[in-house]
């Protein structure tokens, strides 16, 4: 007979090993699991399904421009609160929250860089800053990017990602639609190319102004592009709306955009367009 008896239940508490968070993402379309490191190496595009995850402006700069060529401009510009607007929170507090969350002063970064050695003036919208909304500072930065292209006689590229006008700035936000469009008219008169790149989502006043005025309008696959939301349009028209009517693919079939380009191929496609619209004209002039 044994001296020691094994207890019926163990008194030792075994802790389940913690699984590190943030190592992978799940594709919303296919359910595929992909490690974040692999996803980043693939420019945040799921390899099998081709789903394009949202990315920030700093990543677009890294993926599109020649390494070391980016020179940011107008970084000191910050939003003010001219209307002293308050809803559930004061507008100035919201701006501070967005700035702390993103490390940006506003929803647009502008500057100069190169794509395969070709100089360009660029403005890139960032959806994480207030839904990429178009306020006074964003409109000013986009206008300056256009004017900089005009001054240096180089092409302009604007990457749009926005929920539309910034309601907390009221009419001052809506004025940016006319302001940016007027600047693009001058660029067109100077015969300098403007390439508009639409990403998911591009809606509201951004779609109704500069985003739709490109000499070439490119979209990433599956991007939501439109002015008003589906429910608003349905209520206004009393019509049944077709599936996918605000997707890039639907708009391409109807001639409202020129091409859909995978993010991983965007840099080379922009090079080809810049050569056709800018370099070839310049060399044959």
Phi and psi in degrees as a GROMACS rama.xvg file:
@    title "Ramachandran Plot"
@    xaxis  label "Phi"
@    yaxis  label "Psi"
@TYPE xy
-65.9029  144.385  UNK-2
-71.6601  -40.4864  UNK-3
-108.075  134.908  UNK-4
-107.043  136.986  UNK-5
-69.7051  125.646  UNK-6
-61.0957  150.076  UNK-7
-65.3353  -38.4927  UNK-8
-122.2  140.052  UNK-9
-71.4702  139.677  UNK-10
-94.3456  -2.02378  UNK-11
-88.0722  125.754  UNK-12
-87.9145  118.344  UNK-13
-97.0112  119.794  UNK-14
-88.7932  133.95  UNK-15
-68.087  130.95  UNK-16
-60.9286  129.167  UNK-17
-66.5072  133.843  UNK-18
-93.7349  121.018  UNK-19
-57.345  137.803  UNK-20
-89.9761  158.555  UNK-21
75.6265  20.2388  UNK-22
-88.2965  -22.9621  UNK-23
-145.716  168.129  UNK-24
-127.366  152.726  UNK-25
-107.251  128.216  UNK-26
-67.8126  124.616  UNK-27
-64.0775  -22.2322  UNK-28
-90.5968  -48.8997  UNK-29
-104.469  -15.7705  UNK-30
81.0969  1.45506  UNK-31
-62.4902  139.539  UNK-32
-98.2717  129.478  UNK-33
-136.986  136.382  UNK-34
-68.4609  142.287  UNK-35
-58.2205  -38.1044  UNK-36
-63.5312  -43.5821  UNK-37
-66.5149  -38.2187  UNK-38
-62.7721  -43.8407  UNK-39
-64.9425  -39.7188  UNK-40
-63.8576  -22.656  UNK-41
-101.305  23.2572  UNK-42
57.346  35.9869  UNK-43
59.8084  35.9816  UNK-44
-115.261  128.136  UNK-45
-68.3338  123.38  UNK-46
-55.9144  -45.1758  UNK-47
-80.9969  -49.8606  UNK-48
-83.6629  -22.7405  UNK-49
78.6643  9.37026  UNK-50
-63.6808  133.483  UNK-51
-98.8506  111.037  UNK-52
-72.1715  149.409  UNK-53
-62.5578  144.923  UNK-54
-133.177  161.912  UNK-55
-88.6019  167.439  UNK-56
-60.0208  -37.6308  UNK-57
-63.4657  -33.0962  UNK-58
-71.5895  -38.3239  UNK-59
-62.4736  -41.1227  UNK-60
-59.7482  -43.9447  UNK-61
-65.4445  -38.6464  UNK-62
-79.0587  -29.9487  UNK-63
-95.1674  -36.091  UNK-64
-100.596  154.902  UNK-65
-59.4979  140.698  UNK-66
-59.3344  130.01  UNK-67
80.6965  2.26744  UNK-68
-92.9394  -14.7432  UNK-69
-74.3851  129.775  UNK-70
-127.821  103.219  UNK-71
-71.1154  143.775  UNK-72
-122.071  159.752  UNK-73
57.4155  28.1825  UNK-74
-68.5654  -16.2492  UNK-75
-81.2972  -11.4378  UNK-76
-71.6369  130.52  UNK-77
-133.431  148.346  UNK-78
-66.1888  148.985  UNK-79
-112.599  -175.53  UNK-80
-125.407  68.7463  UNK-81
-63.7634  -27.92  UNK-82
-95.9114  -3.1114  UNK-83
49.3307  51.4726  UNK-84
-79.5557  136.602  UNK-85
-140.134  129.712  UNK-86
-115.839  -108.216  UNK-87
-79.3155  -12.2282  UNK-88
-151.012  149.446  UNK-89
-65.2184  139.964  UNK-90
-56.7563  -42.1517  UNK-91
-62.3687  -31.4198  UNK-92
-72.7484  -36.7031  UNK-93
-62.5012  -44.7704  UNK-94
-59.7119  -44.8484  UNK-95
-59.8803  -40.6684  UNK-96
-63.2261  -45.4241  UNK-97
-62.4844  -41.3386  UNK-98
-63.8351  -42.076  UNK-99
-68.4085  -35.4847  UNK-100
-71.4206  -38.4916  UNK-101
-105.255  -21.6924  UNK-102
77.6776  10.7871  UNK-103
-109.29  155.447  UNK-104
-84.9866  -24.6126  UNK-105
-158.413  -175.599  UNK-106
-81.2097  -0.149458  UNK-107
-128.767  136.571  UNK-108
-111.106  134.187  UNK-109
-130.66  156.69  UNK-110
170.389  -164.469  UNK-111
-123.777  141.592  UNK-112
-154.869  -168.5  UNK-113
-133.723  143.426  UNK-114
-119.086  110.14  UNK-115
51.597  42.2658  UNK-116
83.5096  -4.81594  UNK-117
-92.4205  122.63  UNK-118
-71.0494  138.476  UNK-119
-141.643  150.745  UNK-120
-100.721  128.349  UNK-121
-128.728  150.211  UNK-122
-132.751  132.316  UNK-123
-126.187  127.3  UNK-124
-89.4566  148.865  UNK-125
-124.53  113.919  UNK-126
-67.1597  -24.6156  UNK-127
-68.2627  -18.7212  UNK-128
-93.8423  93.5265  UNK-129
58.878  37.7557  UNK-130
66.1286  26.8927  UNK-131
60.1194  28.5751  UNK-132
-67.4236  149.815  UNK-133
-93.1942  101.59  UNK-134
-110.674  -169.471  UNK-135
-62.8773  -42.4387  UNK-136
-69.4443  -43.336  UNK-137
-59.7009  -45.0388  UNK-138
-63.4594  -38.8938  UNK-139
-64.9852  -42.1884  UNK-140
-65.1982  -41.5778  UNK-141
-64.9141  -42.9864  UNK-142
-61.7933  -42.1379  UNK-143
-65.4543  -36.232  UNK-144
-63.0288  -40.4943  UNK-145
-67.0242  -46.0076  UNK-146
-65.0733  -32.8777  UNK-147
-66.4168  -39.776  UNK-148
-61.8817  -41.0649  UNK-149
-64.3344  -44.2042  UNK-150
-64.406  -41.7257  UNK-151
-93.2489  -3.19398  UNK-152
57.9179  49.8528  UNK-153
-128.511  163.946  UNK-154
-68.0406  159.146  UNK-155
-120.255  135.342  UNK-156
-127.233  129.141  UNK-157
-121.019  125.369  UNK-158
-100.836  114.094  UNK-159
-97.9732  139.461  UNK-160
-157.788  98.4747  UNK-161
-156.787  148.338  UNK-162
-89.3456  -3.87018  UNK-163
119.25  -156.328  UNK-164
-65.9546  152.595  UNK-165
-89.1776  104.372  UNK-166
-60.9337  -27.3044  UNK-167
-69.9779  -11.3975  UNK-168
-108.593  3.83541  UNK-169
52.4802  -132.292  UNK-170
-62.5909  -27.5044  UNK-171
-63.3334  -33.0255  UNK-172
-70.7325  -44.7989  UNK-173
-63.1701  -30.2172  UNK-174
-64.0097  -21.9025  UNK-175
-68.3155  -23.7217  UNK-176
-63.937  -46.5361  UNK-177
-70.6032  -39.151  UNK-178
-61.4138  -49.4021  UNK-179
-68.5769  -38.0743  UNK-180
-65.6055  -37.554  UNK-181
-65.706  -39.1152  UNK-182
-64.4714  -39.0977  UNK-183
-67.246  -30.9317  UNK-184
-62.196  -39.55  UNK-185
-67.1955  -37.9179  UNK-186
-64.1441  -40.2262  UNK-187
-65.2161  -40.5737  UNK-188
-61.7838  -32.8554  UNK-189
-82.3168  -0.133748  UNK-190
59.8726  39.5229  UNK-191
-105.742  135.007  UNK-192
-73.3423  143.233  UNK-193
-123.375  119.713  UNK-194
-108.095  123.851  UNK-195
-103.422  121.341  UNK-196
-108.564  119.994  UNK-197
-102.574  133.202  UNK-198
-126.872  176.193  UNK-199
-88.235  118.959  UNK-200
-100.097  160.126  UNK-201
-129.396  107.46  UNK-202
-140.337  177.441  UNK-203
61.9947  -142.062  UNK-204
-64.0505  -22.2657  UNK-205
-69.4309  -46.0227  UNK-206
-62.9279  -34.6897  UNK-207
-81.4413  2.69122  UNK-208
-132.942  -116.489  UNK-209
-63.6179  -29.1579  UNK-210
-62.8282  -28.0034  UNK-211
-98.0644  7.86545  UNK-212
-108.405  13.3764  UNK-213
-68.6787  147.495  UNK-214
-62.5931  -35.2576  UNK-215
-131.186  130.907  UNK-216
-113.389  117.312  UNK-217
-112.749  147.038  UNK-218
-131.63  149.398  UNK-219
-74.357  154.775  UNK-220
-59.9547  139.575  UNK-221
73.3414  6.88008  UNK-222
-66.8236  141.008  UNK-223
-82.5973  121.781  UNK-224
-133.519  126.393  UNK-225
179.043  -177.412  UNK-226
-102.507  -74.7801  UNK-227
-93.5576  165.555  UNK-228
-73.7839  163.216  UNK-229
-57.5311  -44.8341  UNK-230
-63.767  -41.8071  UNK-231
-63.3847  -44.2442  UNK-232
-64.1912  -41.8324  UNK-233
-63.7331  -41.7991  UNK-234
-68.1958  -34.1841  UNK-235
-75.6657  -33.8786  UNK-236
-100.713  -16.8352  UNK-237
54.6434  35.3752  UNK-238
-120.656  148.658  UNK-239
-76.6985  130.858  UNK-240
-98.5862  138.043  UNK-241
-67.0528  154.123  UNK-242
-65.2145  137.168  UNK-243
71.4621  21.3987  UNK-244
-71.344  -12.2868  UNK-245
-112.209  22.7281  UNK-246
-94.8118  160.182  UNK-247
-58.5998  -38.9623  UNK-248
-64.9633  -40.5119  UNK-249
-64.4649  -43.2661  UNK-250
-69.7299  -33.8609  UNK-251
-63.9485  -41.4249  UNK-252
-61.6753  -26.2731  UNK-253
-105.397  10.8481  UNK-254
77.6448  15.2597  UNK-255
-86.9166  -18.5429  UNK-256
-130.059  163.971  UNK-257
-93.8038  -33.5395  UNK-258
-162.528  156.883  UNK-259
-113.147  127.795  UNK-260
-129.258  128.062  UNK-261
-59.0212  139.381  UNK-262
-54.4891  -36.5217  UNK-263
-70.0632  -17.1073  UNK-264
-107.886  -0.238751  UNK-265
-63.3365  -43.6926  UNK-266
-58.9953  -46.4587  UNK-267
-70.2072  -35.123  UNK-268
-65.5021  -41.1152  UNK-269
-62.5974  -39.6669  UNK-270
-57.5998  -46.1975  UNK-271
-62.9044  -42.6909  UNK-272
-67.5273  -41.0779  UNK-273
-63.8606  -36.6484  UNK-274
-64.8621  -45.4776  UNK-275
-68.5104  -40.2206  UNK-276
-91.0711  -19.4551  UNK-277
-127.137  -59.3  UNK-278
-66.8246  -43.3204  UNK-279
-64.8093  -39.8099  UNK-280
-63.3064  -39.3507  UNK-281
-69.4791  -39.5941  UNK-282
-76.6823  -24.52  UNK-283
-95.5137  -6.87894  UNK-284
